[in-house]
Amino acid sequence: MIRDRLRDGVRRLWPKTLFAQLTLIMVTGTLAVQLLSSSIWFDVRFAQVLEAPLRLMASRSADLIRQGGCHPDEVIKAPANYQVQCLDAEPAIHADLQRGARRTEMLLNQALTYELGHEQSVKALMIQLTDLQGKPVVWRSLFGLQTALTHVCFAVRLPDGHWLEVDGQELQGWSGESAWALITDYILRVYVLRILAVLAICWIAVRLCLSPLKRMSDAARALGKNLDQPPLIIEGSSEVRQAARTFNSMQQRIVAMVNDQSFFLAAVSHDLRTPLTRMRLRIERLKEVDHRERLKQNVQQMDRMIAQVLDYLHSAKQHSFQFVDVDKLLHRLCTDLATKEEHLPVTGRGGMIHANEVLLQRCLQNLVENALRYACQIEIHVERTQEAVLISIADRGPGITPSLLDSITEPFVRGESSRNAQSGGYGLGLSIAKRIAVSQEGALELSNRQGGGLRVSVLLPYRRESCRGD
């Protein structure tokens, strides 16, 4: 349970974008590596702090070691802050000996060898950095100006077999700026600069890597609106090139498949009209009037269905575009479709757009006829925005079931279960309207109105800069 909660918490906090993920990974990794490398820096700094005091101790202890021997009962005169004693046996290492013992022994050995003129082995017994009260101040002594003492105890074996133990204190050898200045300088130079460099590298890497992926995403989005998109340019890394080739191949297969299906459906729909014509001729020879009229209605329904299917297929083809006066087109359309009950008032102005006038008229005609068939109190409003012309057709009818709003514009989907052509056609009117709007690089949206009714909005972009001033 706790593990699942932690996993869910991590998933919620995990960034969603590739740039954020890459930045988080690289910054975290850089900080982790830097913290590990800081331990190396600390050891180096620790050795620098001890180096000067150890050389002073070697210099002040050299004369005592040169004597070559001592006696355990003898009182040995030592420099200030030093205690020196002679031991019969090798002294024991103090329990609090720090990890710097080996480095301390090496420094003392080098310093004593220099002072004495010959090799001299040293055994470190205790190493501490303390304040004047004897408390360890390792970090403060490394960064600050506060006085700190280097307390070192070491032993040297003399030629006569005795051990000379030297316990001394010297002021630390490091001096410089204040603690905050050193810490700030270290953080700025090591952490902040590296993190900024990592951010810049992430930004460049993401731009270089995601640029082809963004082009592919845009191409895939455009492919959903228009299959006849130019193929992707093959460039970038080998993986991106392979993905682009795969995408282009997929596009070609989809276009071929859709063209085959459209051709097959159009051919079948077109060829069905020949037997329908023969059926009409034979129906006219029937003597029973009632039976003949029913067959005529069936043939008419089949003919209308074929016509709608051909219109649907025709709406997806590429057509020429020209400047169209939306206001004149709507006025002409509403004049033709208006009745005594529905005057189809139009408010607002749309001006000129760049579109296919025939297809646009068919789109709007399907929407208005759909409203006349199902509803009343139809109002048409046109609005010109900075980017497009918005045409809204609102009515006071039954509306559409909310669960069908997203699928009602699919082919052969209807808002009612009836298949009677007199009550609503075959479910292709809204599909044709949407397909035409998309082919004009626009969109079609449906929404139910408060108080009942439906609002259908057609968004048509200008497509040309020259249209914006009209």
C-alpha positions in Angstrom: 0.0 0.0 0.0 2.7 2.5 1.0 4.8 1.5 -2.1 1.8 2.1 -4.3 1.2 5.5 -2.8 4.9 6.4 -3.3 4.7 5.3 -6.9 1.5 7.3 -7.5 3.1 10.4 -5.8 6.2 10.1 -8.0 4.1 9.7 -11.1 2.1 12.9 -10.2 5.3 14.9 -9.6 7.2 13.5 -12.6 7.3 16.2 -15.4 5.3 15.6 -18.5 7.4 17.3 -21.2 10.6 15.8 -22.5 12.6 19.0 -21.8 11.5 19.0 -18.1 12.3 15.3 -17.8 15.7 15.6 -19.4 16.5 18.7 -17.3 15.5 16.9 -14.1 17.6 13.8 -14.9 20.7 15.8 -15.9 20.5 18.3 -13.1 19.9 15.6 -10.5 22.8 13.5 -11.9 25.1 16.6 -12.0 24.3 17.4 -8.4 24.9 13.8 -7.3 28.2 13.6 -9.1 29.3 17.0 -7.8 28.4 16.0 -4.2 30.5 12.9 -4.6 33.4 14.9 -6.1 33.1 17.4 -3.3 34.4 14.7 -0.9 37.6 14.7 -3.0 37.8 18.5 -2.8 37.3 18.2 1.0 40.2 15.8 1.3 42.5 18.1 -0.8 41.4 21.1 1.3 41.9 19.2 4.5 45.5 18.4 3.4 46.1 22.1 2.5 45.0 23.2 5.9 47.4 20.7 7.6 50.4 21.2 5.3 51.8 24.4 6.9 51.3 23.4 10.5 52.9 20.0 9.8 56.0 21.6 8.3 56.3 23.9 11.3 56.1 20.9 13.6 58.8 19.1 11.6 61.0 22.1 11.7 60.6 22.5 15.5 61.0 18.8 16.2 64.0 18.3 14.0 66.6 19.4 16.6 65.1 16.9 19.2 65.3 14.1 16.7 68.9 14.9 15.6 70.1 14.0 19.2 69.7 10.4 18.2 68.5 9.2 21.6 66.7 9.9 24.8 65.9 8.5 28.3 62.3 7.8 29.5 63.0 9.5 32.9 64.5 12.6 31.2 62.5 15.8 31.0 62.8 17.0 27.5 62.6 20.7 26.9 60.0 21.4 24.2 58.9 24.5 22.3 55.8 26.4 23.4 52.5 24.5 22.9 54.5 21.2 22.5 54.8 18.2 24.8 57.6 15.7 24.1 58.3 12.5 26.0 60.6 9.5 25.5 59.1 6.0 25.4 60.6 2.6 25.7 57.9 0.9 23.5 56.0 1.9 20.4 53.1 4.1 21.4 49.5 3.1 20.7 47.4 5.0 18.1 44.7 7.2 19.7 41.1 6.0 19.2 40.0 9.2 17.5 42.6 9.1 14.8 41.1 10.5 11.6 41.3 9.2 8.1 44.0 11.7 7.2 46.6 9.7 9.1 48.3 8.3 6.0 48.5 11.7 4.4 49.8 13.3 7.6 52.5 10.7 7.9 53.6 11.4 4.3 53.7 15.1 4.9 55.6 14.7 8.2 58.0 12.3 6.6 58.7 14.6 3.7 59.2 17.6 6.0 61.4 15.8 8.5 63.5 14.3 5.6 64.0 17.8 4.3 64.9 19.2 7.8 67.1 16.2 8.8 68.7 15.5 5.5 67.9 11.8 5.6 64.9 9.5 5.4 62.9 9.4 8.6 59.8 7.2 9.2 56.9 8.8 11.2 53.9 7.2 12.9 50.8 9.4 13.3 49.0 8.9 16.6 46.3 11.6 16.6 45.2 14.4 14.2 42.6 17.1 15.1 41.5 20.5 14.0 40.1 22.3 17.1 39.2 25.7 18.3 40.8 27.4 21.2 38.6 25.5 23.6 39.6 22.2 22.0 36.4 21.5 20.1 36.5 20.2 16.5 35.8 22.9 14.0 36.7 21.1 10.8 34.3 22.8 8.4 34.7 26.2 10.0 38.5 25.9 9.8 38.2 25.0 6.1 36.1 28.0 5.1 36.5 30.7 7.7 38.9 33.1 9.3 38.2 32.0 12.8 41.3 30.8 14.6 41.7 27.1 14.6 44.5 24.9 15.9 46.1 21.9 14.3 46.6 19.3 17.0 48.9 16.5 15.9 50.6 13.8 17.9 53.2 11.6 16.2 56.1 9.4 17.2 59.6 8.8 15.7 61.8 5.8 16.4 65.3 7.0 17.4 68.6 5.2 16.7 69.0 4.1 20.3 65.7 2.1 20.1 63.5 4.6 22.1 60.5 6.3 20.7 60.2 10.1 20.7 56.5 11.2 21.0 55.7 14.7 20.0 52.3 16.3 20.8 52.0 19.8 19.5 49.6 22.5 18.4 50.0 25.0 15.6 47.7 27.6 14.0 46.1 26.4 10.8 47.9 27.2 7.7 44.9 28.3 5.7 43.8 31.9 5.5 41.6 33.8 3.1 38.2 35.4 2.8 35.2 35.0 5.1 33.3 31.8 5.3 30.2 33.1 3.4 32.4 34.5 0.6 34.2 31.2 0.2 30.9 29.2 0.3 29.2 31.6 -2.1 32.1 31.5 -4.5 32.2 27.7 -4.4 28.4 27.3 -5.0 28.4 29.8 -7.8 31.4 28.4 -9.6 30.7 24.7 -9.1 27.0 24.3 -8.8 25.2 27.2 -10.4 27.4 27.5 -13.4 27.2 23.7 -14.0 23.4 23.7 -13.6 23.1 26.6 -16.1 25.4 24.8 -18.5 23.2 21.6 -18.1 20.1 23.7 -18.8 21.6 25.1 -21.9 22.7 21.7 -23.1 19.2 20.3 -22.4 17.6 23.1 -24.3 19.9 22.6 -27.3 19.5 18.8 -27.2 15.7 19.0 -26.9 15.5 21.5 -29.8 17.7 19.4 -32.0 16.1 16.1 -31.1 12.5 17.2 -30.9 12.4 19.4 -34.0 12.0 16.4 -36.4 9.5 14.9 -33.9 7.5 18.1 -33.9 7.4 18.1 -37.7 6.2 14.5 -37.6 3.5 15.4 -35.1 2.3 18.3 -37.2 2.3 16.1 -40.2 0.3 13.5 -38.4 -2.2 16.1 -37.2 -2.5 17.5 -40.7 -2.9 14.0 -42.2 -6.1 13.6 -40.2 -7.6 16.7 -42.1 -6.1 16.1 -45.5 -4.5 12.9 -46.7 -2.8 14.7 -49.7 -0.1 16.2 -47.5 3.5 16.5 -48.9 5.7 13.8 -47.5 8.0 14.4 -44.6 11.6 15.5 -45.4 14.1 12.8 -44.6 16.6 14.4 -42.4 18.1 14.2 -38.8 19.5 11.2 -37.0 19.2 7.7 -38.3 16.3 6.9 -36.0 14.4 10.0 -37.0 15.1 9.3 -40.7 13.7 5.8 -40.3 10.6 7.1 -38.5 10.0 9.7 -41.3 10.4 6.9 -44.0 7.9 4.8 -42.0 5.5 7.7 -41.7 5.7 8.5 -45.4 5.1 4.8 -46.3 2.1 4.7 -43.9 0.7 7.8 -45.5 1.0 6.3 -49.0 -0.7 3.1 -47.9 -3.5 5.0 -46.2 -4.0 7.2 -49.3 -4.1 4.2 -51.5 -6.5 2.3 -49.3 -8.9 5.3 -49.0 -8.7 6.0 -52.7 -9.5 2.3 -53.4 -12.4 2.3 -51.0 -13.7 5.7 -52.4 -13.4 4.5 -55.9 -15.1 1.3 -55.2 -18.0 3.0 -53.3 -18.4 5.7 -56.0 -18.3 3.1 -58.8 -20.9 1.0 -57.1 -23.1 4.0 -56.3 -22.8 5.2 -59.8 -23.5 1.9 -61.4 -26.6 1.3 -59.3 -28.3 4.1 -61.1 -28.5 2.1 -64.3 -30.6 -0.8 -62.8 -32.6 1.9 -60.9 -33.5 3.5 -64.3 -34.6 0.1 -65.6 -36.7 -0.4 -62.5 -38.4 2.9 -63.0 -39.3 1.9 -66.6 -40.7 -1.5 -65.4 -42.6 0.1 -62.5 -44.5 2.4 -65.0 -45.9 -0.8 -66.6 -47.4 -2.1 -63.4 -51.2 -1.9 -63.4 -51.7 -1.7 -59.7 -51.4 2.0 -58.8 -50.9 1.5 -55.1 -48.1 -1.0 -55.5 -46.6 1.1 -58.3 -46.4 4.2 -56.1 -44.7 2.3 -53.2 -42.1 1.0 -55.5 -41.5 4.5 -56.9 -40.9 5.8 -53.4 -38.4 3.0 -52.7 -36.6 3.8 -55.9 -36.5 7.5 -55.1 -35.1 6.7 -51.6 -32.4 4.6 -53.1 -31.6 7.4 -55.6 -31.4 10.0 -52.9 -29.1 7.7 -50.8 -26.8 7.2 -53.8 -26.7 11.0 -54.4 -25.8 11.6 -50.8 -23.0 9.0 -50.9 -21.6 10.6 -54.0 -21.8 14.0 -52.4 -19.9 12.7 -49.4 -17.2 11.3 -51.5 -17.1 14.4 -53.7 -16.7 16.7 -50.7 -13.3 15.2 -49.8 -11.7 16.0 -53.1 -9.4 19.0 -53.7 -11.2 21.9 -55.4 -10.2 25.3 -56.6 -10.6 28.3 -54.3 -11.7 31.8 -55.0 -12.9 34.8 -53.1 -16.4 34.3 -51.8 -18.8 36.9 -50.3 -20.2 35.1 -47.3 -23.0 37.6 -46.8 -24.3 37.3 -50.3 -24.1 33.6 -50.3 -26.1 33.4 -47.0 -28.7 35.9 -48.3 -29.2 33.9 -51.5 -29.4 30.6 -49.6 -31.8 31.8 -47.0 -34.0 33.5 -49.6 -34.3 30.2 -51.4 -35.0 28.1 -48.3 -37.2 30.5 -46.3 -40.8 29.6 -45.7 -43.8 31.5 -44.3 -43.1 29.9 -40.9 -39.3 30.3 -41.0 -38.0 33.6 -42.4 -34.3 32.5 -41.7 -33.0 35.9 -40.5 -29.3 36.6 -40.8 -27.4 39.0 -38.5 -23.8 40.2 -38.6 -21.4 40.4 -41.4 -18.7 38.0 -42.6 -17.2 39.8 -45.6 -14.9 38.0 -48.1 -13.1 34.7 -47.5 -11.0 32.4 -49.7 -12.9 29.2 -50.3 -14.8 27.0 -52.8 -18.2 28.6 -53.2 -20.0 25.5 -54.4 -18.8 23.3 -51.6 -19.4 26.1 -49.0 -23.0 26.6 -50.3 -23.6 22.8 -50.0 -22.3 22.8 -46.5 -24.5 25.6 -45.3 -27.5 24.3 -47.2 -27.2 20.9 -45.5 -27.1 22.6 -42.1 -30.0 24.9 -42.8 -32.1 22.1 -44.3 -31.3 20.0 -41.3 -32.6 22.7 -38.9 -35.7 23.2 -41.0 -36.4 19.5 -40.9 -36.1 19.1 -37.1 -36.6 22.5 -35.5 -38.1 26.0 -35.6 -37.1 29.6 -34.7 -34.0 29.3 -36.8 -31.5 32.2 -36.5 -28.3 32.6 -38.4 -25.5 34.8 -37.1 -22.2 35.7 -38.8 -19.2 37.1 -36.9 -15.8 38.1 -38.4 -12.9 37.7 -36.0 -9.2 38.4 -36.4 -8.5 34.9 -37.7 -11.7 33.6 -39.3 -15.4 33.9 -40.0 -17.8 32.2 -37.6 -21.3 31.2 -38.9 -23.7 30.0 -36.3 -27.1 28.3 -37.1 -29.2 28.1 -33.9 -32.7 26.6 -33.6 -35.3 25.7 -30.9 -35.7 22.1 -31.6 -35.2 18.8 -29.7 -31.4 19.2 -29.9 -29.1 16.1 -29.8 -28.5 13.6 -27.1 -25.3 14.7 -25.3 -23.8 11.2 -25.8 -24.1 11.6 -29.6 -22.6 15.1 -29.9 -19.1 13.7 -30.6 -20.3 11.0 -33.1 -23.3 12.6 -34.8 -21.1 14.0 -37.6 -19.8 10.5 -38.5 -21.2 8.9 -41.7 -24.6 7.2 -41.3 -25.0 8.2 -37.7 -28.3 9.8 -36.9 -29.9 11.5 -33.9 -33.0 9.3 -34.2 -33.5 5.6 -34.7 -35.9 6.1 -37.6 -34.5 5.4 -41.1 -37.4 7.0 -42.9 -36.0 9.4 -45.5 -38.8 11.8 -44.9 -37.8 12.2 -41.3 -34.1 12.8 -41.7 -32.3 11.2 -44.6 -29.5 8.7 -44.1 -27.1 10.3 -41.7 -24.8 11.9 -44.2 -26.0 15.5 -44.1 -23.9 16.6 -41.1 -21.0 14.3 -42.3 -20.9 16.1 -45.6 -21.0 19.5 -43.9 -18.2 18.7 -41.6 -16.1 17.2 -44.4 -16.5 20.3 -46.5 -15.6 22.6 -43.5 -12.5 20.6 -42.9 -11.5 20.6 -46.6 -11.7 24.4 -46.3 -9.2 24.2 -43.4 -12.1 25.1 -41.0 -14.1 23.2 -38.4 -17.7 22.4 -37.5 -18.9 22.2 -33.9 -22.3 21.3 -32.4 -23.6 22.2 -29.0 -27.0 22.1 -27.3 -28.6 25.4 -26.3 -29.9 26.3 -22.9 -33.7 26.2 -23.1 -33.7 23.6 -25.9 -32.3 23.5 -29.4 -29.1 23.1 -31.2 -26.3 25.4 -32.3 -24.1 24.5 -35.2 -21.0 26.6 -35.7 -18.9 26.7 -38.9 -15.5 28.2 -38.5 -13.9 29.3 -41.8 -10.3 30.8 -41.9 -9.4 33.6 -44.3 -6.6 31.5 -45.8 -5.1 34.5 -47.5 -3.6 37.7 -46.0 -5.4 39.7 -48.7 -8.8 38.8 -47.2 -8.1 40.4 -43.9 -8.5 43.9 -45.2 -11.9 43.2 -46.9 
